[in-house]
């Protein structure tokens, strides 16, 4: 795998985790996201890149 692509995916994963963790429980609940799902959602997002 290309190192640039790996870095891009890693960066997207970290940014998604950071942004979702910054939301409050109520905001996450409004989006239908449990805190325990954040890492899975971030992995799924990064894998699309």
N, C-alpha and C positions, 0 to 999 in steps of 0.2 A: 504494500500500500504506500502511496505517495505521502511523504512526511508533511507536506503542506495540507493535504486533505485530512490527515490524522490530527494535526494541530487545529484545523478549522472545526472539526467535529468536537474535539476536547474543549475548545473555547466556547462553542455553542452549548455544550453540556453544562459547563460551569456557569455560564451566563443565565441559562434557564433555571438552574438550581438556585442561584443567587436571587433572581427576580421572584420566583415562586416563594422562596423562604421569606422574602420581604413582605409578602402579603399576610394579612391577619387571618385568623381562623374563619371569621365570617366571610371574608372575601373569597377564600378558598372554597368554602362551602357553597357560596353563590355560583362558583364555577364548576361545582361538582367534583372537586379535587380534595382528597384526604392528604394530610401531611405525609403519610407513609407512601403515597403514590408519586411524590415529587421526583425522586431519583429515576423511577421507571419512565415517567413522562419525559424527563430530560434526556434519557438514553434514547427513547423512541424519536424524539425531535432531532437529536444529533445524528442518528442513523439515516435520516432522510437527506442529509447533505451530501 
